[in-house]
Every structure is written in structure tokens, then in C-alpha cells.
Amino acid sequence: MDGLDDIVEEFLVESHENLDQLDTDLVALEQEPDSRERLSSIFRTIHTIKGTSGFLAFHRLEEVTHVGENMLSRLRDGALELTPQRTSVLLQMVDTVRSLLASIEATGGEGSVDVSAVVAEISAAMEDTPAPAAAEPDPAPAEVVVDVLAEVPAQAAAAPAAEAPEEPASAPVAEVPAPVAAAPATAVPAPVVETAPEFEAAQDGEAAPAADSGTGQTRRAVADSTIRVDVDLLDELMLLVGELVLTRNQIVQYVGRSNDTDLVRASQRLNLIASELQEGVMKTRMQPIDHIWSKLPRVVRDLGLQLQKNIRLEMEGRDTELDKTLLEAVKDPLTHLVRNSVDHGIEDADARIRVGKPAEGVLTLRARHESGQVVVEVADDGAGIDPVRLGAKAVERGLVTAEALTRMGPQDILQMIFLPGFSTAAQVTNVSGRGVGMDVVKTNIESIGGTIEVESAPGRGTCTRLRIPLTLAIVPALTVECAGDRYAIPQISLQELVSLDAEKAANAVEEVGGAPVYRLRGELLPLVRLTDVLGLTSDRHDGHVVIAVLRSEGRRFGLVVDRVINTEEIVVKAVGGQLKAIGLYSGATVLGDGTVALILDVQALARRALRTESSDRQESRAAALQAVATDAERQRMLLAAIGGGRRVAIPLDTVTRLEQVRTESVEKVGNREVVQYRGAILPIVRLDRHLGAYGDSEREVLEVIVYSDHGRSVAIVVEEILDIVDGEAAVRSDIDDMGLLGSAVLGDKVTELLDVRAAILAADPAFYSTHPTTHDSLSAAPHGASLLEVSL
């Protein structure tokens, strides 16, 4: 089926299924010729094939089914009486259709299949007496064709063909019912003989049998390559696989405590088979997202005409697959987002031309797999969302105070479009503007375990991003314990785990604005204690703190639990109405040891713990977090050794990423060293040479600090990354040297303070030629957060 259009392929599959049913129905119809129900079913089937073949421009197929449809229509209406001879020509029509389908599948077209003979026979069979008598001999040649093809395996094809005219002297005409009864099993119409050379050309002498088997193989390639399965059956199969996974988890956990080598080996085999079976069953439920995207071009086209806008729809990642259940759940939210972009996002042609944009707006749909999720984006190149206007609307509606608005960043303001009843539409239309859309979209996406984010640049456009789990049935999860009970956290929301001993926890966990926070590699992380949320008392009293770093709605927070148990694949079970009403659980599961664990709803946890406090406390904490974060960024320093016992301190906000590169990958451009990095060429400065330390130059792997800004990057090579420390309380000195800003006592040792700007210019003298040259540009760099991915 390679190379066939998807529509043609689907047509072939359905048509072969219909033809098999037609064979059975036509023969059965002889036994009950007055069955109007069976006649209507046969008529509908032929009508469907005829209509689709006309749409696909298969004219001969349309011609033969059209004349067959005419006969069936007259039979159904009682204008004709079903006779064995008429049943025979209808069966010949079915075989001719099958031959045409075989040709379409093999060559993409109808080939040289001739339908004129069978069309003439059907037309003659519809005529009143004496027309049927004139057409009566036709079954005989059909019987001859059967005999000829049957003898081909034993004789040369030409010999029986030559003898064929002598055989049927008087045979079938006298007893018509006999060949008719055999027709479904053996009769092959003349068109098959005519097409045989086309399919047999490559078989060198064994034309007929090759054609027969070849046609069978081609048939299997289409009709038998797919099977229609009821969705309820797939759901039941998924439930059984889920139970198998639960049993597998229990067995693996039990066998892990055993010393029986054979038992361990058998459990490993069971684990592998269960995983492969689970993956296979899940694949049966996966469908391309194009199944719902295919309806959107019409939506965009009609809505664009209605609003008098010229809009082009582009789609990327149409073959990205998603569980069928989730696909249905995301259909309506996605349609709403598309309509919203057409109505609110993209301007009309005149407005676009006035601001220098092309008259045609572009709406882009993107889908991709990313970290166990499906990411779907709806992006437009329209006017974007103005945070100032959005904030003013929120104040006007009493959703936020003017004072609180001044403390909110642009991203926080954008999130307000998801508030119930919020709309920026100038007027209500039949498309949107009633304020009942985006909050419903968010609720629907979160109900299937997904998240929604919005990004916008005024004048350039808006991008709404959906993050959806691949499936809801079986998901990897982290099992934790709190107050003696087990809970599961879907790993899709988990970023990392942090364990603090009592001493470190006492110093690292602080109170800011009445809320606990933790300094995680220079970033302040709001903490939520699961015991507080659930109203329980922790059974851990040793001072240790275990933090699960989670991400929800674009923000990170730390969930404090008593202890981490393990990670395993869990089978999601629905919870009852009472538990669902609590709003903290998305389901339940049975763990490997047989205990039941509730699955935490991370989005609900984040909303309840971080967003349901009083507005005064929320504003106070937000302001304090921002102030402390700013101080922390200014004070945090990265310590690095540069050789000769010397070490330097580099402001953490000037660090984009820590990397390791092999010495052999360093190349030269003139007198400068460079390295290829992420598709770019980075200039290198070695701090030991830059500061006159001259460390070990024979290392195979170089420790590199990458700094990037405004699309340019440099690589600063050090001997070793030591630590990240606070620089606020350091004893400082203005004693400096070339390339230094001074020195300070950090970690009980005198540490040189690197002049980062001078080091960057040593690597790339033109680095600041296209953007601000003040040292503030370093502290303003937004890249320090990426260091969070690096484990020191």
C-alpha cells in the first residue's frame, strides 16, 4: 500500500469488506428473493462504492457499479424479479469490482480492466422477455472461463484457451441453477482473464497461477492489513493489561526479596513481556492528532470569511499520536483556541497593512512529543495581548487591585485570561467575547491531567501551549509517604528530588512573607507541606526534609513529604464522588505491595496551596519573594579553580550553562581558540592564561562556563567547578590585578573576583557591539536559571 493516498487506502479496505459481504448476501438472497431488507443492504453497499469511486475519479468502477445499482434499485422496488441468471450477473459485477480494486491497489489506477462485457450483461438482464433469453448464454462463457483458469496449473495457458470454444456446446444453458450456485465460490468473470496478463507479466510463464496468488497477496495487503475493533473492546483490553501490570509489579517486588535465581530470571522475563504487551495495547489506542486537525481548515476558512479576514492555516506534526480518549477530550478546547485566534488574535487585512504586516494572517498548529507528553501549540502572528490593557481590564472588573497589578510581571498578567468571566473583547459576537471560554478550556485540559500556558508579544502574536499526557491509563509515578499513608505523584509533573539533612534544612529553609521557601541553586522555591494541605501530622521527627520539586502551570514549587518510596508504573483507577469532591486527588492505584495509594492532583495542589490565601498575604509574599530573589541573584557566586592554587568567583547571573568539552574538539580560527557548540562557533577564553595562572594544559576534558546574551555566546574555561556560595557577607578587598575586580574571603579562602566583562571581551572583542555595554547587562541576563539543570 506504499504510495497510496490515505483516502484511497481507506476506500480499498472498506470496499473489500463490503464485497465479501456482498458475495454472502447475493447467494443468500436466492434463498429468500423477497427479502427487501437484504436487497436494501446490498443496494446501499453498491451505492457507497459507486459514490466514492466517482469522487476518486475511478470512472470504470463507477460505471459498473452504477448499472448494478440500477438493477438492484428495480429489484428492491419490485419492478424486476430476482432470477438465478440475474444473481449470476450481479456476482459477476462483484468480481469485476474486485478486479478493478486489485488493479487500483497494484498500480494506483484501473489499468486495462474492461467492464463493457459485464455492463452489457447486467443491462441485458434488466430487459423484459425476450431479452433475458438473449442474455441467457452469458453464464456459459463465465463457466468456461472458470474451467480454463482451473486447468492452467496443469497445462500451458494457450492450450485450454484454444479449446475453450468447443467445450460449452450445450452444458450450462439447459440447467442454469447449477452454475449459479457455484458462482460465488468458483466463477471468475471475463474481466479477470483480460487483466491477467497485466498482473502476470513478471511471472515468466506461470501467468495464471501467479495472477491468482498475486491477487490473493495483494488482497491481503489491503483488506487483511487492518481490522476494525470496537473501542469498548480496546477499553476492556486496556483494563486487563492494567491488572497485568499491577500483578507484574507485585511479583517483581516479591521476587526482589528472593534468592532463587530461576525465579528472578522468570520474573524478569515476565516484566519484559508485560511491558511489551502494555506498549502494544497502548499503540492500538493511539491516533494521529490530524484526526481532529482535519476539521479545522474548514473552521478557519468559514470564520475568516465571516469576519472578512484573510488567514492561512499551517500545520506541523500532523502525525503526532495521542490516546483516543484524550484526543476526543482535547477536540473542543483546541477548536475554541483556533476560533479565538481567528476572532481576537489576527487583525483584518487593513489593520495588518497599516502596521507593516502582510495582509494575510498566519495561524499555525504544532504538535510534538516532549518528555512523555504531547505538546500542542496554537500560534498566530496577530496583534498579541497587551499586558497593560489586560491589567486595566482586570482592575476594572475587580479581579485584582491596582496596587497588586503593579507587582505582577507580564506573564502573571497573561494568566488572568483564564479567570472565569474574563474577556477583553470589545463587543460580544456569536464567535466569542462572552467570557465563558478560556476558563472552560483550562478546566477541560486540566481534567485530563494536562496544563495550558500562554505567551504573547504585543504586535507580534500569541502562542497558547497545551501539555497533555500520552495516556491516562498507565503512567509512571513517584510513590511518597506522608503521615504513614502512601501517595503517588505523576512523573510528568516531577522535575527533581531534594533531600536535606537536619542541619542543612535548618539553614536552607526560610520564611518569606509568612510562607516557607528553599534556596535551590540560587532560585527561591516556594514550599508546600503535604501534611498541612491534608491536615495531618508528620511522623518524621529527625529534622530531615524531603522535597519533590514539581512544575504546574509554568511555575515551580516544592512539595515537602515525609519520605520517598520508589518509582513504578501505576494503573490509574477512578475515585468515588466523595474523594473527587475534595479536589486533591486525580485517581487511585494499587501499588506493588498491594496497598492502595491516592494519586495527587498536582494542579489542584498548586492552586490550593499557593493561590487560595488572602490577597494581602499573596501580594506581600510575592513582593518579598521578588526582593529576596533579586538579592539572592546578586549575592550568589560560582567558585572555580583556575590552577596554581588560585580560585575565582563568578557572579551566578552571568552563567548560562556549565558544560564539558573534550580538548580534541577545540579548534583554531587565526590565533583564537573556538569550539563547535549547539550549531554555533563559540570563542574560548582560558582563565588560567587570561589571569596568568597557567594550570594543567594536558587535560582531556575541559570544564566550560557558557555565557550567552542577545544571540552571542562565549566559553570560559576553568580547571574545576568548586561550589556555589553566598557572597553577601564576604569580607571584600579592593586589591586587584588585571582581569579582576578585587578579592573576597569565600569559604574561608581568599578568592579573586573575576571581571567577567573583561574575560568575555578577551574571547570575543565584538561581543557588546550590538547591545548595552554597561556591566548591568551581565546582571540582567536571564540565563542563570538554566544552571538549575546542572548537578554540581
Rosetta blueprint (number, residue, H / E / L):
1 M L
2 D L
3 G L
4 L L
5 D L
6 D H
7 I H
8 V H
9 E H
10 E H
11 F H
12 L H
13 V H
14 E H
15 S H
16 H H
17 E H
18 N H
19 L H
20 D H
21 Q H
22 L H
23 D H
24 T H
25 D H
26 L H
27 V H
28 A H
29 L H
30 E H
31 Q H
32 E L
33 P L
34 D L
35 S L
36 R H
37 E H
38 R H
39 L H
40 S H
41 S H
42 I H
43 F H
44 R H
45 T H
46 I H
47 H H
48 T H
49 I H
50 K H
51 G H
52 T H
53 S H
54 G H
55 F H
56 L L
57 A L
58 F L
59 H H
60 R H
61 L H
62 E H
63 E H
64 V H
65 T H
66 H H
67 V H
68 G H
69 E H
70 N H
71 M H
72 L H
73 S H
74 R H
75 L H
76 R H
77 D L
78 G L
79 A L
80 L L
81 E L
82 L L
83 T L
84 P H
85 Q H
86 R H
87 T H
88 S H
89 V H
90 L H
91 L H
92 Q H
93 M H
94 V H
95 D H
96 T H
97 V H
98 R H
99 S H
100 L H
101 L H
102 A H
103 S H
104 I H
105 E H
106 A H
107 T H
108 G L
109 G L
110 E L
111 G L
112 S L
113 V L
114 D L
115 V L
116 S H
117 A H
118 V H
119 V H
120 A H
121 E H
122 I H
123 S H
124 A H
125 A H
126 M L
127 E L
128 D L
129 T L
130 P L
131 A H
132 P H
133 A H
134 A H
135 A H
136 E L
137 P L
138 D L
139 P H
140 A H
141 P H
142 A H
143 E H
144 V H
145 V H
146 V H
147 D H
148 V H
149 L H
150 A H
151 E H
152 V L
153 P L
154 A L
155 Q L
156 A L
157 A L
158 A H
159 A H
160 P H
161 A H
162 A H
163 E H
164 A H
165 P H
166 E H
167 E L
168 P L
169 A L
170 S L
171 A H
172 P H
173 V H
174 A H
175 E L
176 V L
177 P H
178 A H
179 P H
180 V H
181 A H
182 A H
183 A H
184 P H
185 A H
186 T H
187 A L
188 V L
189 P L
190 A H
191 P H
192 V H
193 V H
194 E H
195 T H
196 A H
197 P H
198 E H
199 F H
200 E H
201 A H
202 A H
203 Q H
204 D L
205 G L
206 E L
207 A H
208 A H
209 P H
210 A H
211 A H
212 D H
213 S H
214 G H
215 T H
216 G H
217 Q H
218 T H
219 R H
220 R H
221 A H
222 V H
223 A L
224 D L
225 S L
226 T L
227 I L
228 R L
229 V L
230 D L
231 V H
232 D H
233 L H
234 L H
235 D H
236 E H
237 L H
238 M H
239 L H
240 L H
241 V H
242 G H
243 E H
244 L H
245 V H
246 L H
247 T H
248 R H
249 N H
250 Q H
251 I H
252 V H
253 Q H
254 Y H
255 V H
256 G L
257 R L
258 S L
259 N L
260 D L
261 T H
262 D H
263 L H
264 V H
265 R H
266 A H
267 S H
268 Q H
269 R H
270 L H
271 N H
272 L H
273 I H
274 A H
275 S H
276 E H
277 L H
278 Q H
279 E H
280 G H
281 V H
282 M H
283 K H
284 T H
285 R L
286 M E
287 Q E
288 P E
289 I L
290 D H
291 H H
292 I H
293 W H
294 S L
295 K L
296 L H
297 P H
298 R H
299 V H
300 V H
301 R H
302 D H
303 L H
304 G H
305 L H
306 Q H
307 L L
308 Q L
309 K L
310 N L
311 I E
312 R E
313 L E
314 E E
315 M E
316 E E
317 G L
318 R L
319 D L
320 T L
321 E E
322 L E
323 D E
324 K H
325 T H
326 L H
327 L H
328 E H
329 A H
330 V H
331 K H
332 D H
333 P H
334 L H
335 T H
336 H H
337 L H
338 V H
339 R H
340 N H
341 S H
342 V H
343 D H
344 H H
345 G H
346 I L
347 E L
348 D L
349 A H
350 D H
351 A H
352 R H
353 I H
354 R H
355 V L
356 G L
357 K L
358 P L
359 A L
360 E L
361 G E
362 V E
363 L E
364 T E
365 L E
366 R E
367 A E
368 R E
369 H E
370 E E
371 S L
372 G L
373 Q E
374 V E
375 V E
376 V E
377 E E
378 V E
379 A E
380 D E
381 D L
382 G L
383 A L
384 G L
385 I L
386 D L
387 P H
388 V H
389 R H
390 L H
391 G H
392 A H
393 K H
394 A H
395 V H
396 E H
397 R L
398 G L
399 L L
400 V L
401 T L
402 A H
403 E H
404 A H
405 L H
406 T H
407 R L
408 M L
409 G L
410 P H
411 Q H
412 D H
413 I H
414 L H
415 Q H
416 M H
417 I H
418 F H
419 L L
420 P L
421 G L
422 F L
423 S L
424 T L
425 A L
426 A L
427 Q L
428 V L
429 T L
430 N L
431 V L
432 S L
433 G L
434 R L
435 G L
436 V L
437 G L
438 M H
439 D H
440 V H
441 V H
442 K H
443 T H
444 N H
445 I H
446 E H
447 S H
448 I L
449 G L
450 G L
451 T E
452 I E
453 E E
454 V E
455 E E
456 S E
457 A E
458 P L
459 G L
460 R L
461 G E
462 T E
463 C E
464 T E
465 R E
466 L E
467 R E
468 I E
469 P E
470 L L
471 T L
472 L L
473 A L
474 I E
475 V E
476 P E
477 A E
478 L E
479 T E
480 V E
481 E E
482 C E
483 A L
484 G L
485 D E
486 R E
487 Y E
488 A E
489 I E
490 P E
491 Q H
492 I H
493 S H
494 L E
495 Q E
496 E E
497 L E
498 V E
499 S E
500 L E
501 D L
502 A H
503 E H
504 K H
505 A H
506 A H
507 N H
508 A H
509 V E
510 E E
511 E E
512 V E
513 G L
514 G L
515 A E
516 P E
517 V E
518 Y E
519 R E
520 L E
521 R L
522 G L
523 E E
524 L E
525 L E
526 P E
527 L E
528 V E
529 R E
530 L H
531 T H
532 D H
533 V H
534 L H
535 G L
536 L L
537 T L
538 S L
539 D L
540 R L
541 H L
542 D L
543 G L
544 H L
545 V E
546 V E
547 I E
548 A E
549 V E
550 L E
551 R E
552 S E
553 E L
554 G L
555 R E
556 R E
557 F E
558 G E
559 L E
560 V E
561 V E
562 D L
563 R E
564 V E
565 I E
566 N E
567 T E
568 E E
569 E E
570 I E
571 V E
572 V L
573 K E
574 A L
575 V L
576 G L
577 G H
578 Q H
579 L H
580 K H
581 A H
582 I H
583 G L
584 L L
585 Y E
586 S E
587 G E
588 A E
589 T E
590 V E
591 L L
592 G L
593 D L
594 G L
595 T L
596 V E
597 A E
598 L E
599 I E
600 L E
601 D L
602 V H
603 Q H
604 A H
605 L H
606 A H
607 R H
608 R H
609 A H
610 L H
611 R H
612 T L
613 E L
614 S L
615 S H
616 D H
617 R H
618 Q H
619 E H
620 S H
621 R H
622 A H
623 A H
624 A H
625 L H
626 Q H
627 A H
628 V H
629 A H
630 T H
631 D H
632 A H
633 E H
634 R H
635 Q H
636 R E
637 M E
638 L E
639 L E
640 A E
641 A E
642 I E
643 G E
644 G L
645 G L
646 R E
647 R E
648 V E
649 A E
650 I E
651 P E
652 L H
653 D H
654 T H
655 V L
656 T L
657 R E
658 L E
659 E E
660 Q E
661 V E
662 R E
663 T H
664 E H
665 S H
666 V E
667 E E
668 K E
669 V E
670 G L
671 N L
672 R E
673 E E
674 V E
675 V E
676 Q E
677 Y E
678 R L
679 G L
680 A E
681 I E
682 L E
683 P E
684 I E
685 V E
686 R E
687 L H
688 D H
689 R H
690 H H
691 L L
692 G L
693 A L
694 Y L
695 G L
696 D L
697 S L
698 E L
699 R L
700 E L
701 V E
702 L E
703 E E
704 V E
705 I E
706 V E
707 Y E
708 S E
709 D E
710 H L
711 G L
712 R E
713 S E
714 V E
715 A E
716 I E
717 V E
718 V E
719 E L
720 E E
721 I E
722 L E
723 D E
724 I E
725 V E
726 D E
727 G L
728 E L
729 A L
730 A L
731 V E
732 R E
733 S E
734 D L
735 I L
736 D L
737 D L
738 M L
739 G L
740 L E
741 L E
742 G E
743 S E
744 A E
745 V E
746 L E
747 G L
748 D L
749 K E
750 V E
751 T E
752 E E
753 L E
754 L E
755 D L
756 V H
757 R H
758 A H
759 A H
760 I H
761 L H
762 A H
763 A H
764 D L
765 P L
766 A L
767 F L
768 Y L
769 S L
770 T L
771 H L
772 P L
773 T L
774 T L
775 H L
776 D H
777 S H
778 L H
779 S H
780 A L
781 A L
782 P L
783 H L
784 G H
785 A H
786 S H
787 L H
788 L H
789 E H
790 V L
791 S L
792 L L
